[in-house]
């Protein structure tokens, strides 16, 4: 059984994950719109986008 504190912690984590996906997809980075089809070639742009998303979220907090 989860306690209220654990539930709040999980909700905050879920909210943060949703913020990262929002920034990656719709708020300027548009990672899903790139033309790369090979997973191995997508790694570097995705890693850079995650770093940029983290900075964007830090700035907006």
Phi and psi in radians as a Rosetta constraint file:
Dihedral C 1 N 2 CA 2 C 2 CIRCULARHARMONIC -1.549 0.35
Dihedral N 2 CA 2 C 2 N 3 CIRCULARHARMONIC 2.539 0.35
Dihedral C 2 N 3 CA 3 C 3 CIRCULARHARMONIC -1.513 0.35
Dihedral N 3 CA 3 C 3 N 4 CIRCULARHARMONIC 2.971 0.35
Dihedral C 3 N 4 CA 4 C 4 CIRCULARHARMONIC -1.100 0.35
Dihedral N 4 CA 4 C 4 N 5 CIRCULARHARMONIC -0.664 0.35
Dihedral C 4 N 5 CA 5 C 5 CIRCULARHARMONIC -1.135 0.35
Dihedral N 5 CA 5 C 5 N 6 CIRCULARHARMONIC -0.714 0.35
Dihedral C 5 N 6 CA 6 C 6 CIRCULARHARMONIC -1.124 0.35
Dihedral N 6 CA 6 C 6 N 7 CIRCULARHARMONIC -0.714 0.35
Dihedral C 6 N 7 CA 7 C 7 CIRCULARHARMONIC -1.087 0.35
Dihedral N 7 CA 7 C 7 N 8 CIRCULARHARMONIC -0.724 0.35
Dihedral C 7 N 8 CA 8 C 8 CIRCULARHARMONIC -1.151 0.35
Dihedral N 8 CA 8 C 8 N 9 CIRCULARHARMONIC -0.727 0.35
Dihedral C 8 N 9 CA 9 C 9 CIRCULARHARMONIC -1.088 0.35
Dihedral N 9 CA 9 C 9 N 10 CIRCULARHARMONIC -0.767 0.35
Dihedral C 9 N 10 CA 10 C 10 CIRCULARHARMONIC -1.123 0.35
Dihedral N 10 CA 10 C 10 N 11 CIRCULARHARMONIC -0.694 0.35
Dihedral C 10 N 11 CA 11 C 11 CIRCULARHARMONIC -1.111 0.35
Dihedral N 11 CA 11 C 11 N 12 CIRCULARHARMONIC -0.746 0.35
Dihedral C 11 N 12 CA 12 C 12 CIRCULARHARMONIC -1.094 0.35
Dihedral N 12 CA 12 C 12 N 13 CIRCULARHARMONIC -0.729 0.35
Dihedral C 12 N 13 CA 13 C 13 CIRCULARHARMONIC -1.101 0.35
Dihedral N 13 CA 13 C 13 N 14 CIRCULARHARMONIC -0.790 0.35
Dihedral C 13 N 14 CA 14 C 14 CIRCULARHARMONIC -1.071 0.35
Dihedral N 14 CA 14 C 14 N 15 CIRCULARHARMONIC -0.732 0.35
Dihedral C 14 N 15 CA 15 C 15 CIRCULARHARMONIC -1.081 0.35
Dihedral N 15 CA 15 C 15 N 16 CIRCULARHARMONIC -0.701 0.35
Dihedral C 15 N 16 CA 16 C 16 CIRCULARHARMONIC -1.145 0.35
Dihedral N 16 CA 16 C 16 N 17 CIRCULARHARMONIC -0.739 0.35
Dihedral C 16 N 17 CA 17 C 17 CIRCULARHARMONIC -1.079 0.35
Dihedral N 17 CA 17 C 17 N 18 CIRCULARHARMONIC -0.745 0.35
Dihedral C 17 N 18 CA 18 C 18 CIRCULARHARMONIC -1.109 0.35
Dihedral N 18 CA 18 C 18 N 19 CIRCULARHARMONIC -0.631 0.35
Dihedral C 18 N 19 CA 19 C 19 CIRCULARHARMONIC -1.101 0.35
Dihedral N 19 CA 19 C 19 N 20 CIRCULARHARMONIC -0.748 0.35
Dihedral C 19 N 20 CA 20 C 20 CIRCULARHARMONIC -1.079 0.35
Dihedral N 20 CA 20 C 20 N 21 CIRCULARHARMONIC -0.813 0.35
Dihedral C 20 N 21 CA 21 C 21 CIRCULARHARMONIC -1.097 0.35
Dihedral N 21 CA 21 C 21 N 22 CIRCULARHARMONIC -0.672 0.35
Dihedral C 21 N 22 CA 22 C 22 CIRCULARHARMONIC -1.086 0.35
Dihedral N 22 CA 22 C 22 N 23 CIRCULARHARMONIC -0.779 0.35
Dihedral C 22 N 23 CA 23 C 23 CIRCULARHARMONIC -1.147 0.35
Dihedral N 23 CA 23 C 23 N 24 CIRCULARHARMONIC -0.720 0.35
Dihedral C 23 N 24 CA 24 C 24 CIRCULARHARMONIC -1.163 0.35
Dihedral N 24 CA 24 C 24 N 25 CIRCULARHARMONIC -0.594 0.35
Dihedral C 24 N 25 CA 25 C 25 CIRCULARHARMONIC -1.693 0.35
Dihedral N 25 CA 25 C 25 N 26 CIRCULARHARMONIC -0.901 0.35
Dihedral C 25 N 26 CA 26 C 26 CIRCULARHARMONIC -1.995 0.35
Dihedral N 26 CA 26 C 26 N 27 CIRCULARHARMONIC -0.382 0.35
Dihedral C 26 N 27 CA 27 C 27 CIRCULARHARMONIC -1.690 0.35
Dihedral N 27 CA 27 C 27 N 28 CIRCULARHARMONIC 0.853 0.35
Dihedral C 27 N 28 CA 28 C 28 CIRCULARHARMONIC 1.951 0.35
Dihedral N 28 CA 28 C 28 N 29 CIRCULARHARMONIC -0.644 0.35
Dihedral C 28 N 29 CA 29 C 29 CIRCULARHARMONIC -1.416 0.35
Dihedral N 29 CA 29 C 29 N 30 CIRCULARHARMONIC -0.565 0.35
Dihedral C 29 N 30 CA 30 C 30 CIRCULARHARMONIC 0.790 0.35
Dihedral N 30 CA 30 C 30 N 31 CIRCULARHARMONIC 0.863 0.35
Dihedral C 30 N 31 CA 31 C 31 CIRCULARHARMONIC -1.043 0.35
Dihedral N 31 CA 31 C 31 N 32 CIRCULARHARMONIC -0.569 0.35
Dihedral C 31 N 32 CA 32 C 32 CIRCULARHARMONIC -1.257 0.35
Dihedral N 32 CA 32 C 32 N 33 CIRCULARHARMONIC -0.207 0.35
Dihedral C 32 N 33 CA 33 C 33 CIRCULARHARMONIC -1.630 0.35
Dihedral N 33 CA 33 C 33 N 34 CIRCULARHARMONIC 0.011 0.35
Dihedral C 33 N 34 CA 34 C 34 CIRCULARHARMONIC -1.276 0.35
Dihedral N 34 CA 34 C 34 N 35 CIRCULARHARMONIC 2.856 0.35
Dihedral C 34 N 35 CA 35 C 35 CIRCULARHARMONIC -1.695 0.35
Dihedral N 35 CA 35 C 35 N 36 CIRCULARHARMONIC 0.145 0.35
Dihedral C 35 N 36 CA 36 C 36 CIRCULARHARMONIC -1.295 0.35
Dihedral N 36 CA 36 C 36 N 37 CIRCULARHARMONIC 2.287 0.35
Dihedral C 36 N 37 CA 37 C 37 CIRCULARHARMONIC -1.941 0.35
Dihedral N 37 CA 37 C 37 N 38 CIRCULARHARMONIC -0.293 0.35
Dihedral C 37 N 38 CA 38 C 38 CIRCULARHARMONIC -1.669 0.35
Dihedral N 38 CA 38 C 38 N 39 CIRCULARHARMONIC 2.279 0.35
Dihedral C 38 N 39 CA 39 C 39 CIRCULARHARMONIC -1.047 0.35
Dihedral N 39 CA 39 C 39 N 40 CIRCULARHARMONIC -0.676 0.35
Dihedral C 39 N 40 CA 40 C 40 CIRCULARHARMONIC -1.133 0.35
Dihedral N 40 CA 40 C 40 N 41 CIRCULARHARMONIC -0.516 0.35
Dihedral C 40 N 41 CA 41 C 41 CIRCULARHARMONIC -1.467 0.35
Dihedral N 41 CA 41 C 41 N 42 CIRCULARHARMONIC -0.283 0.35
Dihedral C 41 N 42 CA 42 C 42 CIRCULARHARMONIC -1.477 0.35
Dihedral N 42 CA 42 C 42 N 43 CIRCULARHARMONIC -0.293 0.35
Dihedral C 42 N 43 CA 43 C 43 CIRCULARHARMONIC -1.020 0.35
Dihedral N 43 CA 43 C 43 N 44 CIRCULARHARMONIC -0.898 0.35
Dihedral C 43 N 44 CA 44 C 44 CIRCULARHARMONIC -1.108 0.35
Dihedral N 44 CA 44 C 44 N 45 CIRCULARHARMONIC -0.839 0.35
Dihedral C 44 N 45 CA 45 C 45 CIRCULARHARMONIC -1.079 0.35
Dihedral N 45 CA 45 C 45 N 46 CIRCULARHARMONIC -0.637 0.35
Dihedral C 45 N 46 CA 46 C 46 CIRCULARHARMONIC -1.162 0.35
Dihedral N 46 CA 46 C 46 N 47 CIRCULARHARMONIC -0.716 0.35
Dihedral C 46 N 47 CA 47 C 47 CIRCULARHARMONIC -1.116 0.35
Dihedral N 47 CA 47 C 47 N 48 CIRCULARHARMONIC -0.727 0.35
Dihedral C 47 N 48 CA 48 C 48 CIRCULARHARMONIC -1.148 0.35
Dihedral N 48 CA 48 C 48 N 49 CIRCULARHARMONIC -0.671 0.35
Dihedral C 48 N 49 CA 49 C 49 CIRCULARHARMONIC -1.163 0.35
Dihedral N 49 CA 49 C 49 N 50 CIRCULARHARMONIC -0.662 0.35
Dihedral C 49 N 50 CA 50 C 50 CIRCULARHARMONIC -1.093 0.35
Dihedral N 50 CA 50 C 50 N 51 CIRCULARHARMONIC -0.753 0.35
Dihedral C 50 N 51 CA 51 C 51 CIRCULARHARMONIC -1.078 0.35
Dihedral N 51 CA 51 C 51 N 52 CIRCULARHARMONIC -0.757 0.35
Dihedral C 51 N 52 CA 52 C 52 CIRCULARHARMONIC -1.155 0.35
Dihedral N 52 CA 52 C 52 N 53 CIRCULARHARMONIC -0.702 0.35
Dihedral C 52 N 53 CA 53 C 53 CIRCULARHARMONIC -1.089 0.35
Dihedral N 53 CA 53 C 53 N 54 CIRCULARHARMONIC -0.720 0.35
Dihedral C 53 N 54 CA 54 C 54 CIRCULARHARMONIC -1.073 0.35
Dihedral N 54 CA 54 C 54 N 55 CIRCULARHARMONIC -0.743 0.35
Dihedral C 54 N 55 CA 55 C 55 CIRCULARHARMONIC -1.174 0.35
Dihedral N 55 CA 55 C 55 N 56 CIRCULARHARMONIC -0.694 0.35
Dihedral C 55 N 56 CA 56 C 56 CIRCULARHARMONIC -1.080 0.35
Dihedral N 56 CA 56 C 56 N 57 CIRCULARHARMONIC -0.772 0.35
Dihedral C 56 N 57 CA 57 C 57 CIRCULARHARMONIC -1.134 0.35
Dihedral N 57 CA 57 C 57 N 58 CIRCULARHARMONIC -0.696 0.35
Dihedral C 57 N 58 CA 58 C 58 CIRCULARHARMONIC -1.082 0.35
Dihedral N 58 CA 58 C 58 N 59 CIRCULARHARMONIC -0.679 0.35
Dihedral C 58 N 59 CA 59 C 59 CIRCULARHARMONIC -1.207 0.35
Dihedral N 59 CA 59 C 59 N 60 CIRCULARHARMONIC -0.563 0.35
Dihedral C 59 N 60 CA 60 C 60 CIRCULARHARMONIC -1.520 0.35
Dihedral N 60 CA 60 C 60 N 61 CIRCULARHARMONIC -0.228 0.35
